[in-house]
């Protein structure tokens, strides 16, 4: 991640900007998501509040990487969630996560270093634990969007390092 200028906000919380929907912005986001996928065995996707009139169902059907075959997939007109275990051919999921970042008001991606932590992560999310709690208890990187649409925020567990 040497090309991305990031800001540190202390306690393993970082942000970087200029990830608008331009080609440069999308490439920057994809590069970052790829760097996280390289150190992860799984990713949990939790997205809420679509920004567009296009339905979530259309987004899912247009994903092109077999998202409909993922058993953990859940979606309606308001939200989308699924868990993806790394397979080695992860370009499709990276592209879809990038699409979700721009499609939803509140996208969140939890990159898990060990896929054995999927159950614990889902339990924490189910009882509405925040990103700090999750990264303090599971080796992970929690990626999210806050108020500014062109800024990526992420919280690392202390033992997780992104290249």
Secondary structure, DSSP 8 states (H G I E B T S, - for coil): -TTS--EE-STTEEEE---SSSHHHHHHHHHHHHHHHHT-SEEEEEEEEESSSS-HHHHHHT--SSGGG-TT-EE-SSEEEEEEE--S--HHHHHHHHHHHHHEEEEEEEEESSGGGHHHHHHHHHTT--HHHHHHHSSEEEEE--SSTT-EEEEE-TT----
